[in-house]
């Protein structure tokens, strides 16, 4: 604001004050002719911070009104808001979380491969079922393991009796027996998944030991399963299987409601929901009646045997010149050709998180670690120990140090303090 509008004057002590037009009011002299303070000055910052503390961490409007009783700060609206935003106490009461822009789609979702060869998994539940149809039968808990193919979004649902590594390992065996062996599994850091991964790692270490290598076929050992864990408390890293869990619950809750089913009824309904989810189109439906039927995950589930070998390309061959087996193989390859032309381009656009939100992270930055089970003022402080940028050089995971403890967190679960 221009000083000319304030008609300033120097008082008897040599201070610059506001002249203004309210000299005839009944207000005190300091309220009618406030001291003029510059926008950028350490003294101005201290006066604003003091008014903010005296008024019990009030907002910018109340702080400005309090300051106007004695001071006229040039461009006070902006500078008061900036100083309040730098208040650590206010920040810890309402922390501002980081939000990096949306990352690149992983390789496992963009390259054609047999359905469920690269799989993500998550659990839904608990759900309550009866052991049998006997009156007053015991009500027990159960869970649903949701397996999602990374390439074609096909869904496989397995009913699991408990959350344990043993129960999940049994569900994994049932899954691979019907859908084929998978080379990679993506999941969060649930304890049952970690326990199962530890068991499989010990098993493969045993199979690869020297005494056993002389007995077992080396070809069998090539089926070692690789487990990929997302960072702790980073559910948004597994958007593919989190969305499938949401879709499964959508159908289940609308069909079952509040009724408690038997275990067999729950198993049957789970299989029916699986069929519905695998019949969803992968691409946007066309209004043109002459267009072919939309691609669905079900097109790929029976496209090749579990032990199928790579075949030559038959996409451009005349179907009348092919044997029936070759014609079937050509149909399967047409599915993958449409998958490449139609479905992959649906993944091109970014739907949200268009740009980074928050301050730039550096090693040594003090942050507040979000804990959904505690109020914000009880969230603990930590210091960034290391940054882990992705393939696009955007940091989405950091290693934090709290005392002598190191742990990983996604950046959406930390709030850098406004100290820099």
VENZINOR-V907189 format. One record per run of one state. SS is the DSSP state (helix for helix, strand for strand, loop for the rest). FROM is the first residue (numbers start at 1). TO is the last residue. If there is no record, write none. Layout:
# VENZINOR-V907189
ss = {SS/SS}
from = {FROM/FROM}
to = {TO/TO}
This chain:
# VENZINOR-V907189
ss = {loop/helix/loop/strand/loop/strand/loop/helix/loop/strand/loop/helix/loop/helix/loop/strand/loop/helix/loop/helix/loop/strand/loop/helix/loop/strand/loop/strand/loop/strand/loop/helix/loop/strand/loop/helix/loop/helix/loop/helix/loop/strand/loop/helix/loop/strand/helix/loop/strand/loop/strand/loop/helix/loop/helix/loop/helix/loop/strand/loop/strand/loop/helix/loop/strand/loop/strand/loop/strand/helix/strand/loop}
from = {1/3/7/9/11/16/18/29/33/35/38/42/55/60/68/71/74/76/86/88/94/99/100/107/110/118/131/139/150/155/161/165/180/184/188/191/208/210/214/218/222/226/230/235/257/261/263/278/281/282/296/297/298/302/319/322/324/347/357/358/366/370/376/379/381/390/395/403/405/411/414/417}
to = {2/6/8/10/15/17/28/32/34/37/41/54/59/67/70/73/75/85/87/93/98/99/106/109/117/130/138/149/154/160/164/179/183/187/190/207/209/213/217/221/225/229/234/256/260/262/277/280/281/295/296/297/301/318/321/323/346/356/357/365/369/375/378/380/389/394/402/404/410/413/416/420}
